[in-house]
């Protein structure tokens, strides 16, 4: 079981769903991934932990009543110096949408919008490392930046973390690069012309086809039907409120 106790800077370490109906979101994702839930904080600032096999794997918060705040899964990247990371992001052209803040006993958080328009969070862990379980069914297994301007996004993220980019597409028909921290692949970047930039999380599941059917039966959408790839069988989905995510059955599952 890939339990996590730490993350290297630049590694996606947490996911938070900005949900317009947090109780309905718990029913939906509980049915899709078999999650349990733990509600934390006061009634006006609730945060819901999504729990699998006793481990926190993601979170949910009520989406702010603000038309500029998307309904989306928000990826967070690990940092060991939040203030310095945010300052570097601003200097490189990012817009800060949530200034660095303390989450008592858990860590520190900030959210920015990168120069290509993708929202991304940063998490400096204290008591809460981030996702305590990865690469297991019902847990995060991959995060992918989809951007119409890969040249700008690659240059931006290199200024924040010691990333190396490994091109796996041909650069023309398929422009896809892997983010690497040292020798470890931590995420991907896909050139997606004609659409707004965003980060897309992938969750591991036992059986992609059955999980996709559960999504559709409970009001979500199948954007890309299940298909086999060299990395596993996967499908692209939306929840009933429009938050996008993908699912994958890893080859060794």
C-alpha positions in Angstrom: 0.0 0.0 0.0 1.7 3.3 -1.1 1.2 5.3 2.1 2.8 8.7 2.0 4.6 10.5 4.8 6.3 13.3 2.8 6.4 14.8 -0.7 9.3 16.4 -2.5 8.8 20.1 -3.5 7.0 20.3 -6.8 5.1 17.0 -6.3 1.3 17.1 -6.4 0.4 16.3 -2.8 -3.3 17.1 -2.3 -6.6 17.6 -4.1 -9.5 19.8 -3.0 -12.9 19.9 -4.7 -14.7 23.2 -4.9 -18.2 21.9 -4.6 -21.4 23.9 -5.0 -23.4 21.3 -3.1 -21.0 19.6 -0.7 -23.5 17.1 0.7 -24.5 15.9 -2.8 -20.8 15.8 -3.7 -20.2 13.4 -0.8 -23.0 11.1 -2.0 -21.7 11.2 -5.6 -18.1 10.5 -4.9 -18.8 8.1 -2.1 -20.7 6.0 -4.6 -18.0 6.3 -7.3 -14.9 5.7 -5.1 -16.2 4.2 -1.9 -15.0 7.1 0.1 -15.9 7.8 3.7 -16.0 11.4 4.9 -14.9 13.4 8.0 -16.2 17.0 8.4 -13.8 19.4 10.1 -14.1 23.1 11.1 -17.0 25.3 12.1 -20.3 25.4 10.2 -19.3 28.5 8.3 -15.8 27.1 7.3 -16.4 23.4 6.8 -13.7 21.2 5.3 -14.6 17.6 4.4 -11.8 15.0 4.3 -12.3 12.2 1.8 -11.1 9.0 3.4 -10.1 5.6 1.8 -9.0 2.6 3.9 -8.6 5.0 6.9 -6.3 7.4 5.0 -7.1 11.0 3.9 -6.9 11.0 0.1 -8.6 14.4 -0.9 -10.8 17.1 0.4 -13.9 19.1 -0.3 -15.0 22.7 0.5 -18.1 24.6 -0.4 -17.4 26.6 -3.5 -17.4 30.4 -2.8 -20.4 32.3 -4.2 -18.3 33.9 -6.8 -18.8 33.5 -10.6 -15.0 33.7 -11.1 -14.4 30.7 -8.9 -14.7 27.5 -11.0 -16.4 24.3 -10.0 -13.3 22.2 -10.1 -10.8 19.8 -8.5 -7.9 21.9 -7.4 -4.4 20.4 -7.4 -1.9 21.4 -4.8 1.9 21.2 -5.2 4.2 20.5 -2.2 6.5 23.3 -1.1 8.9 23.6 1.8 8.7 27.4 1.7 5.3 28.7 0.7 6.1 32.4 0.9 9.1 32.0 -1.4 7.2 29.9 -3.9 4.4 32.4 -4.1 6.8 35.3 -4.5 8.6 33.4 -7.3 5.2 32.7 -8.9 4.2 36.4 -8.8 7.6 37.4 -10.2 7.1 34.9 -13.1 3.7 36.4 -14.0 1.2 34.5 -11.8 -1.9 36.1 -10.2 -2.4 35.3 -6.5 -6.0 34.4 -5.7 -5.5 33.2 -2.1 -2.6 34.7 -0.2 -0.5 32.5 2.0 -2.5 31.5 5.0 -2.0 29.3 8.0 -4.2 26.2 8.5 -3.6 25.7 12.2 -1.9 22.4 13.1 -2.1 21.3 9.5 0.1 23.5 7.3 0.1 26.6 5.1 -1.8 27.1 1.8 -1.9 29.5 -1.1 -3.5 29.5 -4.6 -2.4 31.2 -7.7 -3.4 31.4 -11.4 -0.5 30.6 -13.7 0.3 32.8 -16.7 -1.7 30.5 -19.0 -4.8 30.7 -16.8 -4.6 27.5 -14.8 -5.4 27.6 -11.1 -2.9 25.8 -8.9 -2.4 25.6 -5.1 0.6 25.1 -2.9 0.7 23.3 0.3 3.5 23.5 3.0 2.9 20.5 5.2 3.0 20.6 9.0 0.6 18.1 10.7 -1.1 17.2 7.4 1.3 15.8 4.8 -1.3 15.8 2.0 -2.7 12.7 0.5 -1.8 9.8 2.8 -2.4 7.2 0.2 -1.7 7.3 -3.6 -1.8 4.9 -6.5 -4.5 2.7 -4.8 -8.1 2.4 -6.0 -9.9 5.5 -4.8 -6.8 7.6 -4.4 -5.0 10.1 -6.5 -2.5 8.7 -9.0 -1.6 11.4 -11.5 -2.0 15.1 -12.2 -1.8 16.7 -15.6 -1.7 20.4 -16.7 -3.6 21.0 -19.8 -2.6 24.3 -21.4 -3.0 26.1 -24.8 0.5 27.6 -24.3 3.0 24.9 -23.2 6.1 27.1 -23.9 4.9 29.6 -21.3 3.7 27.1 -18.8 7.0 25.1 -19.0 9.0 28.2 -18.4 6.8 29.3 -15.5 6.9 26.1 -13.5 10.7 25.7 -14.0 11.0 29.0 -12.1 9.2 27.5 -9.1 10.6 24.0 -8.8 13.6 22.0 -10.0 11.6 20.4 -12.8 13.0 18.5 -15.7 10.6 18.0 -18.7 10.7 14.8 -20.7 8.9 14.9 -24.0 6.9 11.8 -24.7 4.9 13.0 -27.7 6.2 14.0 -31.1 5.8 17.7 -30.1 3.5 18.3 -33.1 0.6 15.9 -33.3 0.9 15.0 -29.6 2.7 17.5 -27.4 3.0 15.9 -24.0 5.8 16.2 -21.4 6.4 14.6 -18.1 7.3 16.7 -15.0 10.2 15.1 -13.2 11.7 15.9 -9.8 15.0 14.2 -9.9 14.3 10.8 -11.5 10.7 10.7 -10.3 7.8 11.4 -12.7 5.4 13.6 -10.7 3.0 14.9 -13.3 2.3 15.7 -16.9 1.8 18.7 -19.2 -0.4 18.4 -22.3 -0.8 20.9 -25.1 -4.5 21.5 -25.4 -5.1 24.2 -28.0 -8.5 25.8 -28.1 -9.4 25.3 -24.4 -8.8 27.1 -21.2 -5.9 25.9 -19.1 -6.6 23.7 -16.1 -5.1 20.9 -13.9 -6.7 17.5 -14.3 -6.5 14.9 -11.5 -6.5 11.1 -12.2 -7.9 8.7 -9.6 -7.0 5.0 -9.6 -9.9 2.5 -9.8 -10.2 -1.3 -9.9 -12.3 -1.3 -13.1 -12.6 1.8 -15.3 -15.7 0.7 -17.2 -17.7 0.0 -14.0 -16.5 3.2 -12.4 -17.4 5.3 -15.5 -20.9 3.6 -15.5 -21.4 4.6 -11.8 -20.5 8.2 -12.7 -23.1 8.3 -15.6 -25.7 6.6 -13.5 -25.4 9.3 -10.8 -25.6 12.3 -13.0 -22.1 12.8 -14.2 -20.8 12.7 -17.8 -18.4 10.4 -19.6 -16.3 12.9 -21.7 -14.0 10.2 -23.2 -15.1 6.6 -23.1 -12.9 4.0 -21.5 -9.9 3.1 -23.6 -6.7 1.2 -23.3 -3.4 3.1 -23.3 0.2 2.1 -22.7 -0.3 3.5 -19.1 -3.5 1.7 -18.3 -7.2 1.7 -19.1 -8.6 5.2 -18.6 -11.6 7.5 -19.1 -12.2 11.2 -18.8 -15.3 12.3 -16.8 -17.2 15.2 -15.2 -19.2 15.1 -12.0 -22.8 16.4 -12.0 -21.6 20.0 -11.5 -19.0 20.1 -14.2 -15.7 19.3 -12.2 -13.5 17.3 -14.5 -11.4 14.3 -13.5 -10.1 11.1 -15.0 -9.9 7.6 -13.8 -7.4 4.9 -14.6 -6.8 1.2 -13.9 -3.1 0.9 -13.6 -1.4 -2.0 -15.4 -0.5 -3.8 -12.2 -4.1 -3.5 -10.7 
